[in-house]
Every structure is written in structure tokens, then in C-alpha cells.
Amino acid sequence: MQDLARAAQADAGTSMRQLARRAQEHGFKIVDTTLNAIAAGTYKSRPTSETIRAIAWLSHVTDDEAFAAAGQPVPGPPFAKELPPDVDHLSPRHRKIVVELLRVLIDDDLRACSSEGTASQASPASDVVDVATSGAATSRTRRAPDRRRAAARGQEPEDRAGDGPA
């Protein structure tokens, strides 16, 4: 990112303040202090997608190149647009579970991106089922050994939960 910010300034032959204004005029949300800090290598935060896209536009590179320079994956479409319409009717408990699940998955993805090329670690996302599931998922888990035993005997497993075929 540092090289891209410096290249944008060198190509434009202007100040970071002017670069920020140009980006703002084209709909980007970025300020000169952010550009200066990135160019100086003193930016302490993780740059937002908006900041990365602004620097990509200013330095005439693709978003993919800018996100790679920032060490971040290119984000997909806004997740909120993919949620089902009734998601707003979830109970507070279920909302908390969903939000926590998303946090774990995001942390897992970030950890995977930062450790690419190193030995893989156990994924905390695999533990989420224990944290975020209701009794239904737990009962399905408990029935799994019964199903395996019945299958080994060549029998149809019993449906103890009463929710249909096993």
C-alpha cells in the first residue's frame, strides 16, 4: 500500500491533500492524513475496503492489485444483501449466535490469509457448532453413532427424535 500511495502522489505531482480531494470528488471516502500515513509507512490501522479502493483508483491499479498489496482478500458483494428477508425477526439470542458465528468465521479467514504458506492451524470455526447450535443440532449429533452402528449391522437406524427418516 505504501508503494501505491507514493506512486499515486508521484504520478499526480501533487500533495496528498489534493489527491484526497480528487478521490472524494469521485465518491471515495479518504482523507489526506490517511494517505500521508500510508505513504510514510506509519499507518497503524487495518485499511478499510474503501481506503484500499481509493488508493487503487488514485494509483491506476485494479482493486485486486490494491487488495493484494494490502494483504487482504478482495471482498465479495455486501453480505447483508444476501440475507433472507425474515432475518430481522430473529430473537435476540439467535441474533447473538449469528453475529458470534460471523465473527469467528471472519477471524478464521483473516488468520488463514495471514498464515498462507505456513503450517495450517486448527480452525476455530469448527468449534462454532458447539457454541452456536440449538438442541436440534445437538440431537442430530447424538444420533450419529446410532446411525453408524445400524448401518454397520445392515439395518435401518431408529428415528428417536421423531423428525422423519434418519
Number of C-alpha atoms within 10 A of each C-alpha: 21 19 14 22 26 19 17 24 21 12 12 14 11 11 15 21 17 15 23 23 17 15 20 14 10 11 11 18 15 22 17 15 13 20 26 20 14 21 20 13 13 11 15 9 8 10 16 13 17 13 19 26 23 26 30 22 17 20 20 15 14 13 18 16 17 25 20 14 16 18 14 18 15 15 11 6 8 8 8 9 8 8 10 8 9 7 11 10 9 11 10 10 9 15 14 13 17 15 12 15 18 14 13 18 17 13 15 18 15 14 14 15 13 12 12 9 8 8 7 10 10 9 15 11 17 12 12 16 12 11 11 16 13 12 8 11 13 12 12 12 11 11 17 13 12 16 17 13 13 14 12 10 10 9 11 13 18 13 13 12 12 8 8 7 10 15
